[in-house]
Amino acid sequence: GLPTSKQTPKNIERLHDYVENLRSRFLKNSPHAVTILNNYQHGHISNSIGAALELISTPFVYVIQHDLYFVKPVNHTGLIYAMQKYPEELQIVRFGKDKQRKDRVKRFDYCRDRMGYSITISKKLYFAPAGVWSDNNHLTTKAYYTRLLKNLGKAGRAPEFIMQRLAEKEYHNVSQCYYRFQFLYNWQNGPFLGHSNGRETKNITQLQKTNATTTIKKQ
């Protein structure tokens, strides 16, 4: 959905066309089952995730931003194995946009003392605590997000804003640390994500004009 300030006839038509184009593309070209969800009210990321959770039954869930793409292969099978082996610690694992350092948990002594170590499965599969909660591409469980969204309620805001504020509150046990923080996947081997800057994305007409201009200059 669109925020109230942007609910103009032109924007509503553009949004409708965008969703219909997505649906048409995946129905015709995708070998996998893809469901396009319509949210008629603007509810931000948290409510969009909640709508998707109602349709899935798998224990693990990837949350992927539309403008963040993977730039390196990910060992998905190994990642699931690690999360099953360490279900309390690896409740949510995200992928970094830069090469991360091991000592990412700062300012929170209680959690740093208990989380300030790497979980190592092999030389090519290891994890370290992240400094703050982020909604950049990550893998978690349906149970984790069900709990998170229940705590957030109908916030209508990005969950990372609320989770980062929550991380500054008092801790009473280590399980709160694993819930409020994330682990980074192969933190020494980043970045794993690239960012396609949506504000600089050109539509087809703009690209055609750019190509035409380029062709003329080459002549």
Secondary structure, 3 states (H helix, E strand, C coil): CCCHHHCCHHHHHHHHHHHHHHHHHHHHHCCCCCCCCCCCCCCHHHHHHHHHHCCCCCCEEEECCCCEEECCCCCHHHHHHHHHHCCCCCCEEECCCCCCCCCCCCCCHHHHHHHCCCEEEECCEEEEECCCCCCCCEEEEHHHHHHHHHHHCCCCCCHHHHHHHHHCCCCCCHHHHHHHCCEEECHHHCCCEEECCHHHCCCHHHHHHHHHHHHHHHC
